[in-house]
Amino acid sequence: MKLLFRPNRLDQSVSAIWVLSLVLAVPQLFIQHALAQHNPALVEGVDAIGITVSDMDRAVDFYSKVLTFEKVSDTEVAGESYEHLEGVFGLRMRVVRMKLGDEFIELTEYLAPKGRPIPVDSRSNDRWFQHIAIIVSDMDKAYAWLRQNKVEHASSGPQRLPDWNKNAAGISAFYFKDPDEHPVEVLQFPPDKGLEKWHRPRSNDKLFLGIDHTAIVVWDTDASIKFYRDLLGMHVAGESENYGTEQEHLNNVFGAHLRITALRGASGPGIELLEYLAPRDGRPFPSDEQASDVVHRQTVLLTRSADAAARQLQSSRVNFVSSGVVANQTGQLGFSEARVLLTLIDANWIPKIADLAIERQLSVKQLEELVTKTNAPAIERDQAEPPKIDPNVRAAQMEMERLLGLRVQIRDHKGKGKIVIEYSTLEDFDRVVEMLSGTRN
């Protein structure tokens, strides 16, 4: 697993938008426990869980239609900054950010170079195993829905953890796979477990509520705690030791006996460490794994200063995948923040909100909330007062749509405005250009 650090702190002006990021490999090394006693948290929380996919359209279709995620943004990127960030030469990536509840995933398809598929014989105790745990409001209904959509089972079926296991009693869980064979978990907490948000009354019958955590198989829990807690500053939120027939059938590993440690930051999903006390035959993380391989997952963590984080990580001898802190030459805000700004209904607000994001050091989530609040009056106005369209403008719009065979919008205000022609293919674009230039009848 890799961690992608993005800063909350965005220094200087919006005219030069930069994101400072680094990717590092989680070390299997000793990190002094004393770090936690003297330093504030290096990271504030989890922003998103990144997943490499082989076919973006197929992945988006699955996560949106089956698991009800909503697409937030869809971006294609390339260039040296991203090559140095991900450690992959000659890359071109399509990145889709999706939201479920308050949490996010980032799907990445490497258009170039294509990576390797997940090994077909992967098991839940191999150390490349990582899943997202999605909270459901009703396990029986969720399982029926997943069966209806013909998902591939990774568990034999939903499992309710036994009452003798005090820290996990009553939790219901089921593993399945997405189209690329990535494991996914659906989880339902009993009333006495889980975050308060998962038990709030709801006015709708929403089935999939959000992401509680991402779970990662580790070889040595104590070494991993020194990294996540003592160095990064996350706190241990819970622990349990799980075994028995229910756990075996959940993980689909005979004799499964796990030490489970839940960690959380100040915001976002948690990180859950899964150490298989038995069997101990899980395979190690591939030493030649790259971000373009479909087995790849990365956890995006928020930090106030990427430079300070990098210095502290280097002093702790953490292995970097990036060449160091990478400056994305699109300016001071990262592409995640820029995509959020582009959802503003009134473009005049973009520089104002961007400056505010820099001044207040807003996270992507906080920026999305601000943009939603800024858009609200315009949405309410449009819903409450449908604009009056001049009959002559409407007639001209309909005639243009007839001639072009495309949707046309004419926005007129006292004789001034703009004409918007919507096209969905390059062929449509070329045809419109030819018609407007007079080279096509």
HUSUL-V325839 format. One record per helix or strand of 3 or more residues. SS is the DSSP state (a for helix, b for strand). FROM is the first residue (numbers start at 1). TO is the last residue. If there is no record, write none. Layout:
SS|FROM|TO + SS|FROM|TO
This chain:
b|2|7 + b|20|25 + a|35|38 + b|45|53 + a|56|65 + b|70|78 + a|80|86 + b|92|100 + b|103|112 + b|130|136 + a|139|148 + b|172|177 + b|183|188 + a|196|199 + b|208|218 + a|221|231 + b|235|243 + a|245|251 + b|257|264 + b|270|278 + b|297|303 + a|306|315 + a|335|341 + a|347|360 + a|364|384 + a|391|404 + b|407|413 + b|416|422 + a|426|437
